[in-house]
C-alpha cells in the first residue's frame, strides 16, 4: 500500500508538508507557493529564520503534529525526513490513502523538470559552496533555480525559482524519509558535482565511518561519464573514493598535480585576497568577505564548476566580491560596548576547529570567546568526546552548554559536556561548563571586554542567546 501511494499524482493543487520548518522543507514549501500551489504544513518548536520566511510567504504553519490537520482536501503530502512512521499525521495520511512523497522527490518533480542539476556534497562546506555557486550563476545572468540549507544574504531566501537551465542543490547524505532510508543525494542526477570532504557524522543513522563512506560511494557511482566531479585533494577519503570512476574528475586544493590550486592568500580585513591557479598557471586574483582557509577551498570548488559551465573569470570575480554570505555562517549579529557577537552553524569537531582558526586571523586585537551548544544527534553522543578537546585551541575562553536534548540519547551513548570542559582545562584552556543558556549570558556579561569576539556555535536556535546577550550587554 505504501509503495503504491508513494508517488506524485498528475494533478496537484493543494500540498501539505509534515515537518515544514526544516531548512530544506521550508525552502520547498516557499518554492511550491511561488509555483502557484496552495501550501500548508505543520511542525513543532518552530524558530527563525525559516519560520519567518514561511510567515512572509503566507504559508500557514500548524503547531504540533495532529491527525486532524490531515484531510482529504490535500492532493499530496510531502513527508520530511524528521518524521517517523508512527507520527500521528503520517499515520492519518496512510489511513486516508493520500498520495505522499519525500522532499527530494518533490524537488525533482516540481522544480527540477528540464533542469541540469549541480550538486554540492560532503561533510563540510555544502551550504556555503552551494550558495556561492548559485550567486555566481545568478550574477552571470544564468537565472538559476536553487534549494540550499541556509539563507543567502544576497537574496534573503534559501530557495529560488529561476528560468535558466541550472538547478543548484545542496546534496545531503542524511536519509530521505521513513519509507526511504537512502541518502537524499541519491535522488539527484548531476551534470556537475562537488565533493568537499568525507568524515563521520550523523551518528543517529550511520553506524560508523565506513557506512558514511558507502553512502558517498553510492552517490559517485551514480554519476555518468558525461558528468563532472570536482573533488578536494586534501581529503584522503575523497581521493580514495573517486578512483576509477567513469565521470570526469577535477581535483582542487593544494597538490601540484591538481587542476585547480589555491595560491597566495592573505587576510586584509574586511577582505580575504587569494590567487587561483589552473593547470599550474595563475588563472585569477580574487577577493571575498568570507574568512578562513576552509572558505577559500569552498570558493575554489565553486570557481572550478563555474569555469566548466563557461562563466568567464571577470564574471566569477565580480560575483565572489559581491557575495554576502549565508545567515548563521560567521554572521555578525551585533556589536555592543565594543563586544562583537557572531553566530555560526559549526557543530562537527572539524567545523568548530576551522571556524575558530578562521576568526582568529581576522579578530586579532581582542579575545576569542567560544560558546558551544552540542545539539546535533552526533554531538550529543560520545562519538566525538575525544575529538572536541582538540577543536578549541583557537579560543581564549570557552563556554560549553549542557546539551539541551540529552534525554533523547540512550544513557550509555551520551556525550558529557563536563568531561569536555575538564579535558580543555587539562590542555590549558580557560573553559567553563553551564547547565543552561541563562547562566552563560550572565557569565558573558561579566566576563566579556571591549574588542572581544563572542563566537556562538550551534545548529539550533540556542534559546535566542544572540539577541538576549546583546540586550544584556
N, C-alpha and C positions, 0 to 999 in steps of 0.2 A: 504493500500500500504506500509506504513512504517513497519508494523509488518512483512509483507512477506519478506521485504528486510533486516530486522534486523537479519541477520544470516551470517554465515561464509561458503562460498562455499567449495565444496570438493577439488577443485584445485585452489590454490592461488600461484601466483608468485610475483606480484607487489602490494605493500601495501602503502597507503598514510595515514598519521596521521594529523588530524586537531588539532592545539594547541599542537604541538610536543614537545615544550620546557618545559612543566610542568615536575616536577620531576619524576612522575610515567610514563608519556607518553614518556619522553626521555629515561628512562630505557627500556621500552617496545620496542622502536624503535631500540635501540642498540642490544637488545636480538634477535629481528627478523632478524636483519642484520647478527648476528652470526649464526643464524639458516639457512642462505642461501637465504633469501628473498631479493628482490630489494625494498628498503625502501626510502621514501622521505616524506616531510611534510612541514607545514607552521606554523608560529607564528608571534607575534609582540612584540616589546620591549624585545628582547632577551638579556639575560645576563648570565655570568658564575654562577656556574660551568657546568650546563647542556649543554649550548651552546658549550663549549669547548669539552665536552665528545662526542657530536654528530659530531663535526668537526673532532676530532681524529678518529672516527669510519668511516668517509667518508659518513655520511648521509646528503644529501642536505637539507637545511632549507630555504624555500622561505619566503621572508619578506612580512608580511601582509596577510590578507585573501582576496584572489582574485578568483572569479569564474573561471578565465582562468587557474588556477592551476589544477582544477579538470577535468580530461579527461577520456575517455573510455579505456585508456591504463592501468588503475588500476583495479585489481581484487577485492579489498577490501578497504574500508575506515574505519579507526578507529577514532571515534569521542571523543575528550576529554571532560571532564565534565565542562570545562570553556566555551564550545561552545554553543551558543544559537541556537534555531531553525531557527532564521532569519539570522544567519551567512551566508554571501554570498557563502562560499564554501559548507556549509551544504545544502543550497537551490539548488545549482548546482548539488550536489551529488544526491539529490532526483529527480531532473529533468532528469538526465541521468539513473535513476533506478539502480545505483550502489549498490551492497551489502555493508552493513555497520554494525558495532558493537561497543560496548563500550570497554573501556580499560580492565575491569575485564573479559569480555567475551573472549577477545583476549588472555589474560594471561592464562585462563583456557584451551583454545583450543590449543595454540601453545607451552606453557611452562609446563602446569600442568598435561597433559595427563599421567596417570600412577603414578603420584607423590602423596605423602602424605603431605597435607598442614599443616603448623604450622603458625597460625595467631596471630599476636600481635595487640590487640585493646585497646582503652582507649583514654581519652582526652590528657593525657600527657605521654611522655616517649616511644612512639611507635617506633620511628626511632632508638634511641639508643639501646633499648631492642632487636629489630629485628636484628640490626647489630651485636650485641654481640652474640646472639644465632646462627646466620649464621657463625660467626667466630669460635665458639665452635665446631659446626658440621664439619666445614672445617678442623680445627686443629685435630679433632679426626678421620679424614680420611673418613668422610661420604659424601664428594663431593656434597654439597647441591646446589640447584638452589635457587636464591633469587631475589626478587624485593622489594626495600626499598626506602623510601623517603629521602634519604641522601647518600652522597658518603662515603663509607668505606675507611678510610685511608689505611688499610691493603691491599686492592685490587685496590684502585684508581677508583672504579666504584660503582654505586648503583644497579647493577644487576649482575647476574652470571648464566650461563647455566652449570649445573652440571650433572653428570651421576648417582648420588646417589638417594636414594628413597625419599628424603625430599625436600620440597619447602617452604622457609620462606617468608611470606608475611606480609607487614605492612597493617593491617586491618583498612581502612579508613571509618569513619562514614559519610563522605561527600557524596552527591548524585552522582549517576553514570553517567548520561548523560541527555540531554534534553528529550530523549524518555524513560528514566528510572530514575525516581526521588527517587528510593530507595537507601539506603547506599551501597557503594561498597562492604563492607564486607559480605553482604548477598549473594554474588555470590560464596563464598568460603565454603568448607565443611571440616573443620579442624579435624585432629586426635587429635590435642592438640592446645589450645589457651591460651593466657594470657589476662587478663583484669586488666589494671593498675589503672584506675580511670574513673569516670564519672562526668563531670562538664558541665555547659552550655558553648557552643561555637558555632561558625558558625551561627551567628545571621542572616545571609542573607538567610539561608534555614530552620533553626529551629526557631519556634515561641517563644519557652520558654524551660525551663529545662525539663519539662515533655515530650516534643517532642524528646529531646535528649535521655532521659531515655527509651522512647518507641523504639527508633532505636536500642539501645543496648539490650533491651529485645527481640527484634526480632532476633538478632544475636545469643543470648544464647539459645533461643527457638529452633533454627535450629540445635543445636548440638545434636548428637546422644548419646545413652547410652554407646557406645564404645569409645567416645572421652573424653578427659581430659581438664578441665578448671582450670587454675591456677589464683587465684583471690586475690587481695590486701585487707588485713584485716583492714586497717586503713581508708578505704573509706566507709562511711555508705551507700551510694547509691549502691555500688558494693555488699556489704553484703546483702542488701535487694533484689537486683536483682537476686541473684543466689539461693535463697531459693526454695527448692522442684523442682530441675531440674533433668532430667534423666541422664545427663552426670556426670562423676566422677569429684568431685571438690576438689581441694587442695588450702588451704589458705597459703599466705606468708605475712610476715610483722613483727609485734611485739607482737601479742597476744599470751598468754601462750598456748592456745589450738590449735594454727596453726601448720600445718605440717612443714613449713619452717619459721624460725625466724632469724632475724638479731641479732647477738650477739655483743660483744665488737667491737668497731671500732675507728680508730684514723687517723688523718691526719699527715703524716710524709713526707712532700714534697720531691721528686715528687710523692710519693706513698700515697695511702689510703689503710690501712690494716683493714681487717674485718673478724670476725668469723661468720660461718654459723651453725645454729642449725637445726637438723632434728629430728622431733618427740621427742623433749626435750633434746637430747644429742648433744654434739659437733660433727659436721659432717666434718668440714674442716676449715682451715685458708687460707685466700686469700689476694692477694694484686693487686691493679689496679691503673692505671694512671688517671682514672676518679675521679672527685672530687664532693663532695656533697652527703648528705644522700639520696637524690632522685635517684642518680645514683646507690647507693648500693641497693635500692629497685629494680631497673631495673635489676641489676646483679643477685639478689636473685631469681627473677622470671625466668630468663633465666637458672639459675642453676637447678631450680626445673624441668623445661621441659627437660633439658639435662639429668638429672638423670632418668627421666621417660623413656627416649629413650635408656637407658643402657650405657650412657657415664660415664666413671669412674671418681672419684674425682681428681686423678692426671692429667687426660686429661683436665678436666674442669679448674683446677687451672692454668695449663700451658697456656691455651687459654686466660683466663682473664688477666693474667700477660702480655701477648704479644698483647692484644687488643689495637690498636692505636686510637680508637675513630672514630667519624664521623665529616666530614667537617661541619663547621658552628655550631657545638655544643662545646662551650667552646674552640674554636680553636684559638690558638695564631697566629696572622697574622704577628707579627714582634715586634721588640723592638728597640727604638731609644732614645739615650741620657738617658737610664735608665727607659724610659716610655714604658710599655707593652701595646700593643693593642690586644684585644681579640674580636672575633666575636662569636655571639650566636644567635640562631634562636628564642629565647624567645619572646613571644608576649602576651600570655594569662596572666592575673594578677598573677595566681598561679605560672606559669613558671618564670616570672620576679622575684618574691619573692624568689623562691627556688634557682634560678641561682645566685642571689646576696648573698644569705646565703651560698652557696657553695664556691664561690670565696673568701668570707670574711675569711673563715677558712684557706685558702692557701696563700693569699696575705695579710700579717699582718704588713709589715713594712711601706707601703705607703697608700695612699688614694684609695678608690674605686670610680671611676668616671663613673657613669651610663649614657649612651647615648641611648635614646629610640626613635624609629620611629614607631608610631602607623600606621600600614599599612594594616592589615587584614580587612576583611569585618566586623568582630566583633569589633576589637579595634578602628575602625573609627566610630563606633556607640556608643551612650551614655550608652549602656547597662552596661559597666564596669566603667562608670565615677566615681562612688563612691567606686569602688574596687581598682583601680590603686593607689590612695594615700597611701594605706596600703602596697603596694608592694615594696616600695623603701627605707624602713628603713635601709637596709644593705648598702646603698650608702652614701658616704661623700659629693658628689657633683652630681647633676642630671641635664642633658641636655635633654629637650624634644623638638623634632622637630614637627612643624605643619604637620599634615597628608598630604602627597603629593597628594592623590587621593580623597580628601574630597568632591570634586564636584560630585562624583558618588553617594553620600549618600544623601537622602532627608534631607532638612534643619532641619526639626523637629527631626530627628534621629541622628544628627551629634554629635560626640564626640568633646569636647573642650580641646585642649592642654593647653590653657591659664588657664582654670579653674583647671586643674590638677596641674599646677605649683603653682597656688595660694593655693591650698589645701596642697601641700607639704610644702610650706613656713610656713603655719599655723601649721604644725606638727614639725617645727623647722629644716627642711631640706633645705640645700642650693640648690635651684632649679632655673633653667632659661629656658625661652621659646625662641625658634629660628624659624624664618619664613622659613629657608632653610638650606641646608647642608653646603653651603659656610660659613655662619656665625658661625656655630658650629665649623668648622675647625679652623677658625680664633680665636675663643674663647679658644679652647683647646690648641692651640699653645702657647697662652699667659698664660693659667692657669695651665697646667699640669706640674708636677715636677718629678724629678728622683724618682724611686720606686713606682710611681702611676701606677695603672691598669686602663686603659680606656676600659670599657666593653660596646661594641656596640651591641644593641639588635634590630633586625629587621628580618622579614621573606622575605625581598626583597633585592635588590642589594644596596639600600641606596646610590645611586649616587657614588658608588665606594669610599665611605668615608674612608675605611680602608687603601687602598693604598695611597690615597691623603693625609690623615693625617700623615702617616708615612713619606711620601716625604716632607711634610711641617715641620715636627718636625726635 
